[in-house]
């Protein structure tokens, strides 16, 4: 979050910039709007006058969120928003995102590799492999009954919090193909345990695999 903030601009200036670009309000109204948004993300009024280096990583992430909220969006795209934060700070930011989503009626597109975070915040999940969505389903349904072999392997790798419990781990054979030169046909066929000849030649079309589930697979 630090690299996205101009170190020479005070936080108030950074947050007012989108409003100025979109010609929203006069100077006084912009300042009032920024103060209100800072309060919404859990920051103090005096933070308006500080520089980025005076904040922690979690506070900088809140500032980034405030910058997105200041123009009243209907949808926000998050790309790994908590991956650089400590676990305790991650939970604070995730809880804040959920609170704001409820209060402001927002839609989130949340991109992340941490499955536990994705499960906590998402109502519907799309699983991607080499840039292609291979399965999409409501969160509870996806974790209860993953249908695509890549999703099954992915979820089998998630560690259980109870060390006494064990589950079967699905180990995929072969190496991950290069995203710059993906294989022909189904992008997963080089590692799929159920591959058939059709998979190597023809890319699958996304279709309904079960109620609520959409997937791209020849099975």
C-alpha positions in Angstrom: 0.0 0.0 0.0 2.9 2.4 0.6 4.0 2.4 -3.1 0.6 3.5 -4.2 0.8 6.8 -2.2 2.7 9.9 -3.2 5.2 10.4 -0.4 5.2 14.2 -1.1 1.5 14.6 -0.7 -0.5 14.8 2.5 -3.2 12.2 2.8 -5.9 14.9 2.5 -4.5 16.0 -0.8 -4.3 12.4 -2.0 -7.9 11.7 -1.2 -9.2 15.0 -2.6 -7.4 14.4 -6.0 -10.0 12.0 -7.4 -12.8 14.5 -6.5 -10.9 17.3 -8.3 -10.3 15.2 -11.3 -14.0 14.3 -11.6 -15.0 17.9 -10.7 -17.0 16.8 -7.7 -17.9 19.6 -5.3 -16.0 22.8 -4.4 -13.0 22.9 -2.2 -14.9 23.0 1.1 -17.2 20.2 0.0 -14.2 18.0 -1.0 -12.6 18.5 2.4 -15.8 17.6 4.2 -16.2 14.5 2.0 -12.7 13.3 2.7 -13.1 13.9 6.4 -16.2 11.8 6.3 -14.6 8.9 4.4 -11.6 8.9 6.7 -14.0 8.4 9.6 -15.7 5.6 7.8 -12.5 3.6 7.3 -11.5 4.1 11.0 -9.0 7.0 10.6 -8.7 10.2 12.7 -9.4 13.8 11.5 -5.8 14.8 12.1 -4.6 12.1 9.7 -5.8 14.4 6.9 -2.7 16.5 7.4 -0.1 13.7 7.6 2.3 12.1 5.1 2.3 8.4 4.0 5.5 7.6 5.9 3.8 8.4 9.2 1.3 5.5 8.9 1.5 1.7 9.4 0.8 -0.8 6.7 -2.7 -1.4 7.9 -3.4 2.4 8.1 -2.1 2.8 4.5 -4.4 0.1 3.3 -7.3 2.0 5.0 -6.2 5.1 3.1 -6.2 3.2 -0.1 -9.7 2.1 0.6 -10.8 5.6 1.4 -9.4 6.8 -1.9 -11.6 4.2 -3.7 -14.7 5.1 -1.6 -14.4 8.9 -1.9 -16.0 8.9 -5.4 -19.0 6.8 -4.3 -18.4 3.7 -6.4 -20.9 0.9 -6.9 -18.2 -1.8 -7.4 -14.6 -2.0 -6.1 -12.0 -4.4 -7.5 -9.5 -5.6 -4.9 -6.4 -7.3 -6.1 -4.6 -9.1 -3.1 -5.7 -6.3 -0.7 -4.4 -8.1 2.5 -1.5 -10.3 1.3 1.1 -7.8 2.5 -0.4 -7.4 6.0 0.1 -9.3 9.3 -2.7 -11.8 10.1 -4.1 -9.7 12.9 -4.3 -6.6 10.6 -5.7 -8.8 7.8 -8.7 -9.6 9.9 -9.3 -6.0 10.8 -9.3 -4.9 7.1 -11.5 -7.8 6.1 -14.0 -7.0 8.8 -13.9 -3.3 7.7 -14.6 -4.3 4.1 -17.6 -6.4 5.1 -18.9 -3.6 7.3 -18.6 -1.0 4.5 -20.1 -3.4 2.0 -23.2 -3.7 4.2 -23.5 0.0 5.0 -22.8 1.4 1.5 -24.4 -1.5 -0.5 -21.2 -2.2 -2.4 -20.2 -4.9 -4.8 -16.7 -6.4 -4.5 -14.6 -8.3 -7.0 -12.0 -9.8 -4.7 -8.9 -11.4 -6.2 -6.7 -13.4 -3.9 -4.6 -16.6 -3.4 -5.4 -17.1 0.3 -8.4 -19.4 0.2 -9.3 -18.8 3.8 -9.7 -15.1 3.1 -11.6 -15.7 0.0 -14.0 -18.0 1.8 -14.6 -15.5 4.6 -15.5 -12.6 2.4 -17.0 -14.0 -0.7 -20.6 -15.1 -1.5 -19.6 -16.6 -4.9 -16.2 -17.8 -6.0 -14.6 -18.3 -9.4 -11.5 -20.6 -9.5 -9.0 -19.7 -12.2 -6.2 -21.7 -13.8 -3.9 -20.1 -16.3 -6.2 -17.1 -16.7 -9.3 -19.2 -17.4 -12.2 -19.7 -15.0 -12.6 -23.4 -14.5 -15.4 -23.4 -11.9 -17.7 -20.9 -10.4 -20.2 -21.5 -7.6 -21.7 -20.1 -4.3 -19.0 -20.2 -1.6 -20.6 -22.9 0.6 -21.4 -25.1 -2.4 -17.9 -24.9 -3.8 -16.3 -25.9 -0.5 -18.8 -28.6 0.2 -18.7 -30.3 -3.2 -16.0 -29.0 -5.6 -16.6 -30.5 -9.1 -13.6 -29.5 -11.2 -10.5 -31.6 -10.7 -8.3 -28.4 -10.3 -10.7 -27.1 -7.6 -10.6 -30.4 -5.8 -6.8 -30.4 -5.8 -6.7 -26.8 -4.7 -9.0 -27.3 -1.7 -7.2 -30.5 -0.7 -4.1 -28.5 -0.2 -5.7 -26.3 2.5 -4.4 -27.3 5.9 -6.8 -28.2 8.6 -6.7 -26.2 11.9 -6.9 -29.5 13.9 -3.5 -31.4 13.7 -5.3 -34.7 14.7 -7.5 -34.7 11.6 -6.1 -35.8 8.3 -7.6 -35.5 4.8 -6.6 -37.0 1.5 -4.2 -34.7 -0.5 -4.6 -34.6 -4.3 -1.1 -34.3 -5.8 -1.1 -33.1 -9.4 1.5 -34.6 -11.6 3.6 -32.7 -14.1 4.7 -29.1 -14.2 2.6 -26.0 -14.5 2.5 -24.8 -18.1 3.7 -21.2 -18.9 0.8 -18.6 -19.0 2.7 -17.0 -21.9 2.4 -20.3 -23.9 -0.7 -22.2 -22.6 -1.4 -25.7 -23.9 -4.0 -26.2 -26.6 -7.5 -27.4 -25.8 -8.3 -27.4 -22.1 -5.6 -25.4 -20.2 -5.6 -28.0 -17.4 -5.3 -31.1 -19.5 -1.5 -31.5 -19.0 -2.0 -32.1 -15.2 -5.6 -33.4 -15.1 -6.0 -37.0 -13.8 -9.1 -37.5 -15.9 -7.7 -36.2 -19.3 -9.2 -37.7 -22.5 -8.2 -37.1 -26.1 -10.9 -34.3 -26.5 -9.2 -32.3 -23.8 -6.0 -31.9 -25.8 -7.8 -30.6 -28.9 -10.9 -28.6 -27.8 -11.2 -25.9 -25.2 -14.3 -26.7 -23.0 -17.2 -24.2 -22.8 -18.4 -23.1 -19.5 -21.7 -24.8 -18.7 -23.9 -25.8 -15.7 -22.2 -28.7 -13.9 -24.7 -28.8 -11.1 -27.3 -26.5 -9.5 -25.4 -23.3 -8.8 -22.2 -24.6 -10.3 -20.7 -23.3 -13.6 -17.6 -25.0 -15.0 -15.4 -25.5 -18.0 -14.7 -29.2 -18.3 -15.4 -32.0 -20.8 -16.2 -34.5 -17.9 
